Amino acid sequence: MSEVFTLYGASISLYTGKVRAYLRYKNIPFVEKPVTADIIRQIGYFMIPVLETPEGELVQDSTEIIDHLERRFTGSSIYPEHPVQRLLSLLLEVYGDEWLVIPAMHYRWNYNRDYILVEFGKTVVPEGSVTEQLEAGTRLSAPFSGSLPLLGVNESSSPAIEAWYEELLAHLNHHLKDREYLFGSRPSIADYGLMGPLYAHNYRDPRSGELMRKLAPNLVRWVDMMNTPSPNSGHFEEALPNTLAPIMQRIFQECIPVMVATGDALQSWFEEHPETTEIPRSVGTFNVSIGDAETNRGIFPFNYWMFQRPLNYYRALGAKDRSAVDAYLQSVGGFDCMQYAPEFQLKRDHFKLIRAD
Ligand SMILES: N[C@@H](CCC(=O)N[C@@H](CS)C(=O)NCC(=O)O)C(=O)O
């Protein structure tokens, strides 16, 4: 049997970029293909990336794909052992996957629309004319471009999103000045989380790439290295650099409170729907802050499934590790959020989100 994995994805896809970079670092043999109708049928809905193992098992969700492969290819783990680094790397993955999708989608659809419509078209009619690709792309991309209001992106929040994103670029540019990856010369799950939005959208889409090249050349170098890594090499730094602190402060100010509020909203949803086993993709909307704007956003249970990862890691820490982690959390304003302990747990089962408790 061939030992080759298949990655069903696309060059324009945020989460495919995350997994592709990981597969390359771990030197795992794979081929990348467009998703097929049969794979969509087996998953039950359209979603990429999907990994097919050499045994024919399907794994969907970039985080589950990476964890599946980490169990199978145990060398050069992308999970740091140091508890502070480990917790921060899990939080940064949440930030990349669930929060940086906001500027990724804002810049893609508000600055790169014509380009990306044709790119969408190329995924289904690669041999078609530009007009055919534009037509197909416009049809295919409607649910994606249509999700902007649910992410809280609108005319009044856009300036705040741009100000916040440009500030983040400056922080990342500074942090990556003297190091290859976020925690040293080895990439971690944090790097893969950030790679999603910062590659397919904010590096690859032309106008967004221009901005990154102008404001954050060290980040451009990081994206290039994530895509062409030295496989299975490098190590995590011993000490935690203080250039990460402003990024963590921002995460605890803005993104994590939304994850906690999502947990609260889900708790109420469970109380109102005691009999329902399947959790919908969104359970209403709420007001959130993005940068210095107040905006309305969908409440996505999946966000909470991702936040559970750092939360559960934190809760399971022994006393000694916990006190080191707590000292760091206090210093970046993250201690209170991490005490969050709702009654329920979520899990994914057959590509669906359900209650685990
Ligand atoms: N959490 C999922 C998100 C995957 C995702 O949103 N993929 C996009 C393309 S990058 C997609 O297929 N979206 C279809 C949809 O949301 O309906 C993952 O990490 O794999």
The ligand as a Tripos MOL2 file, in Angstrom:
@<TRIPOS>MOLECULE
LIG
   20    19     1     0     0
SMALL
NO_CHARGES

@<TRIPOS>ATOM
      1 N1        -11.8840   24.7550   11.5930 N.3       1 LIG1
      2 C1        -11.8240   24.2600   10.2300 C.3       1 LIG1
      3 C2        -12.2140   25.3730    9.2800 C.3       1 LIG1
      4 C3        -12.0940   24.9880    7.8430 C.3       1 LIG1
      5 C4        -12.6890   26.0380    6.9170 C.2       1 LIG1
      6 O1        -13.3960   26.9600    7.3660 O.2       1 LIG1
      7 N2        -12.3860   25.8670    5.6480 N.am      1 LIG1
      8 C5        -12.9290   26.7540    4.6350 C.3       1 LIG1
      9 C6        -11.9560   26.9180    3.4980 C.3       1 LIG1
     10 S1        -10.4300   27.6020    4.0860 S.3       1 LIG1
     11 C7        -14.1770   26.1030    4.1130 C.2       1 LIG1
     12 O2        -14.1140   25.0470    3.5040 O.2       1 LIG1
     13 N3        -15.3060   26.7140    4.3860 N.am      1 LIG1
     14 C8        -16.5860   26.2440    3.9670 C.3       1 LIG1
     15 C9        -17.6220   26.6840    4.9260 C.2       1 LIG1
     16 O3        -17.2680   27.2840    5.9470 O.co2     1 LIG1
     17 O4        -18.7960   26.4100    4.6790 O.co2     1 LIG1
     18 C10       -10.4060   23.7680    9.9990 C.2       1 LIG1
     19 O5         -9.5290   24.1610   10.7560 O.co2     1 LIG1
     20 O6        -10.2060   22.9170    9.1190 O.co2     1 LIG1
@<TRIPOS>BOND
     1     1     2 1
     2     2     3 1
     3     2    18 1
     4     3     4 1
     5     4     5 1
     6     5     6 2
     7     5     7 1
     8     7     8 1
     9     8     9 1
    10     8    11 1
    11     9    10 1
    12    11    12 2
    13    11    13 1
    14    13    14 1
    15    14    15 1
    16    15    16 2
    17    15    17 1
    18    18    19 2
    19    18    20 1
@<TRIPOS>SUBSTRUCTURE
     1 LIG1         1 GROUP 0 **** ****
